[in-house]
Amino acid sequence: MARGDIFVHMGSLANNATVDRQPAGGVEEMALDIANALNEGTSPNKITSVDLQRYDGAAASLLEDGNGADTQGTWFAVKHVFDNTYYMRVSNRGGSTSETTHTTIVVG
């Protein structure tokens, strides 16, 4: 993939299930958006019911928490870049199966 290319993944994801995005070796991608059909929190600060994690194949670290009480107003305030070693994991936290999507752009 070339710099500026966009990758979009959409699919049904069960509650507490995960989906990973691992770029090819030497490629860096930045998360642009993650979402599902379920929301947490109250208006006007509702956020999507998903977690964004950095994953190395064995351990995951939480970057964005889809718990509305904890992150209203701060969702995606930081740019998250992933590569082949530390890649992106999205977890559905909505309590039921939901259509989930994530979008990344190649930055390096």
Buried (B, 14 or more C-beta within 10 A) or exposed (E): EEEEEEBEBEEEBEBEEBBBBBBEEEBBBBBBEBBBBBBBBEEEEBBBBBBBBBBEEEEBEEBBBBBBEEBBEEBBEEEBBBBEEBBBBBBBBBEEBBEBBBBBBBBE
